[in-house]
Amino acid sequence: MNLLTIIGNAALDKTFRDQLLDTDPVGTAHRYGFHLTMDEADALPKLLAKKVELQKTFQSLDDTLLVICPQRPCKFAIHSASARPQPGQVAAD
């Protein structure tokens, strides 16, 4: 279930998305407070392997969502801008 939440959050929060699609998606998920099972931690990098295509898809979805959530990052994202972990910091549970 975490993978669905992570993908949804990536659609709504470009900063999270960029970090997730960078070099360490599992570490990014952990920093944002997601607790992945071993299967989810194994699946996440595989799921995000096609980064260029995913960036385009996420951007298209983000453009569509601007109608219902013009604020960025969207208020429906798991972590608002003020709650985002800083580099080297882990989100509070």
C-alpha positions as CSV (number, residue, x, y, z in Angstrom):
1,M,0.0,0.0,0.0
2,N,2.9,2.4,0.6
3,L,3.8,2.2,-3.1
4,L,0.5,3.6,-4.1
5,T,0.8,6.4,-1.6
6,I,4.4,7.2,-2.7
7,I,3.3,7.3,-6.4
8,G,0.4,9.6,-5.5
9,N,2.6,11.8,-3.5
10,A,5.1,12.0,-6.3
11,A,2.3,13.2,-8.6
12,L,1.5,16.1,-6.2
13,D,4.9,17.2,-5.0
14,K,7.6,17.9,-7.6
15,T,10.3,18.2,-5.0
16,F,9.5,14.7,-3.6
17,R,9.2,13.4,-7.2
18,D,12.6,14.7,-8.2
19,Q,14.2,13.2,-5.2
20,L,12.4,9.9,-5.6
21,L,13.5,9.7,-9.2
22,D,17.1,10.6,-8.4
23,T,19.6,7.9,-7.3
24,D,18.0,6.5,-4.1
25,P,14.2,6.1,-4.2
26,V,14.2,3.9,-1.1
27,G,16.3,6.4,0.9
28,T,14.0,9.2,-0.3
29,A,10.9,7.3,0.8
30,H,12.5,6.6,4.2
31,R,13.5,10.3,4.6
32,Y,9.9,11.3,4.0
33,G,8.7,8.9,6.7
34,F,7.4,6.0,4.6
35,H,8.0,2.6,6.2
36,L,8.5,0.1,3.3
37,T,8.3,-3.7,3.6
38,M,11.2,-5.6,2.1
39,D,9.1,-6.4,-1.0
40,E,8.2,-2.7,-1.4
41,A,11.8,-1.7,-1.0
42,D,12.8,-4.2,-3.7
43,A,10.0,-3.2,-6.0
44,L,10.3,0.6,-5.8
45,P,13.5,1.0,-7.8
46,K,12.2,-1.4,-10.4
47,L,9.0,0.6,-10.6
48,L,10.8,3.8,-11.1
49,A,13.5,2.5,-13.5
50,K,12.1,4.4,-16.6
51,K,12.8,7.8,-15.2
52,V,12.4,9.9,-18.4
53,E,9.0,8.4,-19.2
54,L,7.9,8.8,-15.6
55,Q,9.0,12.4,-15.4
56,K,6.8,13.1,-18.5
57,T,3.9,11.2,-17.1
58,F,4.1,12.8,-13.7
59,Q,4.4,16.3,-15.3
60,S,1.3,15.7,-17.4
61,L,-0.6,14.5,-14.4
62,D,0.7,17.5,-12.4
63,D,-0.6,19.9,-15.1
64,T,-4.0,18.2,-15.0
65,L,-4.2,18.4,-11.2
66,L,-3.5,22.2,-11.3
67,V,-7.2,22.6,-11.8
68,I,-8.1,21.1,-8.5
69,C,-5.0,22.0,-6.6
70,P,-3.3,25.2,-7.9
71,Q,-1.0,25.5,-4.8
72,R,2.4,23.9,-5.2
73,P,3.2,21.6,-3.6
74,C,-0.4,20.5,-3.6
75,K,-2.0,20.6,-0.1
76,F,-3.1,17.0,-0.7
77,A,0.5,15.8,-0.8
78,I,1.7,13.8,2.3
79,H,4.3,16.4,3.3
80,S,3.7,20.1,2.7
81,A,6.6,22.3,2.0
82,S,7.0,23.2,5.7
83,A,7.0,19.5,6.7
84,R,9.5,18.4,4.1
85,P,12.6,16.8,5.6
86,Q,15.8,18.8,5.0
87,P,18.8,17.0,3.4
88,G,20.1,14.5,5.9
89,Q,17.0,14.7,8.0
90,V,14.3,12.0,8.4
91,A,10.6,13.0,8.6
92,A,9.0,12.6,12.0
93,D,6.5,9.8,12.3
